Amino acid sequence: MKAFLVDRPGAQQVVEIDPPSIREDEALLRVKAATICHSDQQILRGQRREKLVFPLVPGHEFAGTVEAVGSYVRHLQPGDAVACEGMAWCGWCPACRDGRTGLCANYDEMGCTRPGGFAELVAVPARCCHPAPGVPFESLAAAEPAANALAAVEASGVEPGDTLVVIGVGPIALLAMQIARHRFPAAIIAVGTREERLARAAELGATSCVNARTTDPAAEIMRITRGQGARRIIQCGPTREAFELAVAVAGFDATVAIEAAPDAPGTLGAPLGNFVARHLTLAGVTGYTTGGYRRVVEMIRQGAIDPSRVITHRFPLERIGEAFALLESRGEGVLKVAVLP
């Protein structure tokens, strides 16, 4: 079968490898769609090296059809269309037993510590597969970033009538806006630097869009909120400046949910007095739970959200190198890229 194999950062190509075998509790999937995550780019750049096993087939956002199942598997059968969680949670550590599978103590992730979805076939834990008949595979592949977006929305605590600021207009930020609007905030303010993405944010739920390149974003948000600031902030920009903006526009008793993993190591700077005087809550968001993933798949199935609206480009597996190059160049209005084996 064909697979995108990374021997080490900067050394990767599409090659022929043997199809995977499966264990009793696994399923063999024929990948129909996989989407490229920012962390996949970090792997190829060499910015991320921890919790990786090389040589590596990356890709943790994918969906496909079941080819075969192990003898222990009861909820799947060949031919089923499924979305697959990227995290292979263990199920028995304290976090998993509490339902917090995104914090599994035994880290194991498709496309990082085990072969991922940038291939024609992939072996996955059957417990991570969620059947979704009749749903387009591109939407199911993007269920994984949508689950991250749901986790960020829930961490922010947004409620009806709140003002929500989303900093960054990448795929997860845009998915968060789609999800958050179902919680009936009074306003969703999107902050970004690219007009085409801000235009997409307006289509997907933002009531105001602020271009941080052409205006002072903090001043503009304070103007929109009549000097009160926002009560809920989701920070999806992978920079120190994005975090500092999030704190600057936080109103009294606000919650700042940090979803983005930084591109470069460093510390976050913010006046300590702000947290005390304004009674701020800072919430880090790591992954998602299997329950959250299941809810997102159901939202997609019911048409409440449509993750495919953040997909702008599509490539066959043989041209995945071009897909990564397009993302790195940030050209042609690229937002999210789907790979179709």
N, C-alpha and C positions, 0 to 999 in steps of 0.2 A: 504494500500500500504506500501511497505518498504521504509524507509528513514534513513539516517545517522543523528542521533539527538545528538547535543552537549548541555548538560544541563549547563555545565560550563567548562572552560579549564581543561583538564585532565579527564573529565567524559563524555564519549560519547560511543554510541553503535548503531547498526542497529536495528531498532524497527518497529513495525507495527503502522501506524497512519492513520487517516482518509484522504481520498483524498481531495485536495483543491477544493473550489468552485471558480468561476470566476465572475468578474464584467462585465459591459457592454463593457468596452474598453480593456478587457483582452483576452488572449488565454490560453487554457490548453494544455501543451505539455507533450507528453510521451518521457522521456529522453532516448536517444539512446547512447549518449556518453557524459562524463564530464571529464575534466582534472583538476588535482590538482595544485593549484597555491602556490607559496611561502607564500603568505599572509594567505592561509588556514592553513599552518603549523604554522604560527605565532599565529593564533587564538587558535589552540589546545595547543600550548606551554604556552599560557597566555601572550605572548609578545605584542599582540594587544588586547586592551580592549575598545577603544573608538569607537563610531558609530557601536556598536553591540547590538543586542537584543536577549537575551537568554530566554528560550531554542531556539536553532538555528539549522536549516538545512543548512550547508554551501554549497559552490559551486557556483561560478559565471562564470565559463567557461563551457558552455554546448550547446548541440544541440539536436534536436529531431523532432518528427512529431506532427502535430497539431491534438489534439483529439476533441476539441470544441472551439468555439469562442463566444464572447459576441455580443449582438445585434448591437453595434456600429461599429463592425469590418467589413471592406470591402475588404482588400487586402489579407486576409488569408481565407483558408477553410480547413475542416478536411482532413487529409492525406498529407498536404503540409510538405515537409522537410524544416526545418528552422534552421538558426543560431540565437542566442539570445544575445543581448548586456547584460552585467552584470549590467550596471548602468540604473536605472529606472528614467531617467531625467524627469523633470516636464513639460517642454515645454513652460512655461510662465514667468520664472524669466528672468532678463536681460541677463544673460549668455546664457541661452537656446535660447532666441529670437535672439541673435547674432550668433547662430549656434555653440556656444562653450559648448555643452552639458556635456562634461567632467567636467566642472566647475559649474555645476548646484548648485544653492544656497540652494536647498531643497534636501540634500543628501538622497538617497534611493538606496540601492544596494542589488541585489539578493545574498543570502548567507551571508548577514551581518545584514541588518535591516528588511529583509523579507526572507521567505524560498527560498533556492537555489536549485541547480541542483543535489545534491547527494541524489536523490530520484527517484522513478519510475515516478512520475508525479509532475509537478510544474506549478503554475499559474504565468503568466508574462504579463506585459503591451504589448499589440499587437504592439504598435509603435516601440518596441525594437526588433521585429522579422523580419528577412530578409530571404525570400524564396531562396533556392538554390537547385533546383532539380538535382539529379544525382551526387551530391558531397558526398564523404564518410563522415560519421558523425564525425569521429575522427578529420578530418581536420576542419570541421565546429566548433567543440567544441573549437579547438585551435585558432579560429579566434579572440577570445578576447585577448589573449596575443599578437597575430600578430598585432592587432589594436594598442596596446600599443607600439609595436616595430615601427610601422609606425609613430606614434606620435613622438617617439624619433628621428627617421631618419629625419623627417620634422623639428624638433626643432634644429637639428644639422646644417641644411642648406646645406647638402652635395650636391655638384654640379659636373658635369663632370670634370675630371682632378684633383679633390681634393684627398688628402690622408686622409683616415678615420681610426681612431683607435677606436676599440670597446673593452672596459675593462670589463672582465667577459665573460664567455662562457656558461652561463645558457640558458634556452629556449628563453627568450626575446632577449638576445644578438644574438643568432643564427638566430632567425627570422629577427632581424634587418639587419643582413648580407645578408640574402636572398633578402630583400626588397631593401637595399642600392645598390646592384650590378646593379639594373635596372636604377640607376642614373649615371652609368658609372664613378665611381671614378677611379683615376689612381691606387690606392692601398687600400686594406682593411687589416689592421693589427689587429689580434686578440690576446688578452692578457688573459691568464688564468693560472691555476695551475694543471690541470688534463689533461694528455696526450690524453685520449680517447675523451675528449670534444674538445680539440684543433684539433684532427684529424677530428672530425665532422665539425668543423669550416672551415677547409680546403676544405671539400666536398661542403660546402654551400656558398662559396664565398670568404673566406679569402685568400689573396695572400701571407701573411706572418703570422706565428704563433709564439708567444713568451711565453715561460713557465716562469712565475714569480718565480717559486721555484728554478729553476736551473740557472737562469741568472738574471742580473740586468735589469729589463724591461725598465726603462727610458733610460739607456745607449744603449740598443739594438734598441729601437725605434729611438733614435737620430742617431744611425749608419745607420739604414735603410733609414731614411729621409735625410741623408747626413748633419746632424746638423741643419736642418731647423725646425724640429718638424712637427706636424700634424695640419692641418687647421680645421679639424672636429673631435671631440671626443664624443663618446657616453659612458657614465659611467654606467654600469649595475651591478657592484659589490657593495654589500650592506655594504661597510666598509669605514672608514676614509682613509685608505691607498689607496683605489681605487680612491677616489677623489683627493688626493694629487698627485697621479701618473698622473691623467688626466691633472692637472694644469702644472705639471712638463714637460710634453711632448707637450704642446700646443705651436704652433708657433705663429708668428705675425698675428694679426687680426683673431685669431681662436675663434671657438665657442665650448663650453663644455656643452653638454646636459646631465643632471643628471636624470636617469630614476629609479635607484634602491632606494627603501625605506630601510633605515638602520635597521639592526637587533637590535641595541641597541641605546639608546639616547646618544647624545653627540654633540660636535661642530666640524665644519670642519676647519682645519687649512691650510692656504696658505698665502704666502707673499703678502700683499696688493699691493706692488709695481709691482708685476707680471701683475696684471690686468691693471694697468695704462700704464706701459712701453710697454707691448705687445698688448695693445688694445684688451683685451679678453672680450668675452661675456659669461656669465653663464646663462644657461636656465634650469629651473626646468620643469620636464615633469609629469603632473598629468593626468592619464587616457587618453582618446581619445574622439573624437567627433563622433556623430552618422554618419556623412558623411565619416569620416575616416574608421569607421567600415564597412560601405557599400562598400567602395572602396576595402578594404581588402577581403571581401567576393567575390567580383567580380574578384580580382586577383587570389583567390583560384579557383574559377569556371573556369577561363581561363587557369589555369595551370601555371601562372607566378610565384607563390610561392606554396610550399607544407608544411604546418605546421605539417603534420603528421610525417615528417622526424625528428622532435625533440622528438617524443614519443617513448620511449624504452620499456615500460612495460604496461601491461593491467591486470586489476583485475575486477571480478564481484563485484557488490555492497556489497554482503554479506562479502567480504574479504577486504573491504576498509581499515580496521585497519592495515592489512598487507601492503597495499600500502603506508600508511603514515609511517609505521615502516621502510620500504625500503628506502623511501626518507630521513628519519632522519639518517639512517645508512650510506647513500651515497654509498651503495654497488652495486655490480653487474652491474657497468656501467650505473646506473640509471640517467636519464636526465629529462624526463617528463613522468608522469604516467596518463593513461586514466582509468576511471572507467566506466564500461559498465553495467548499470542496466539490 
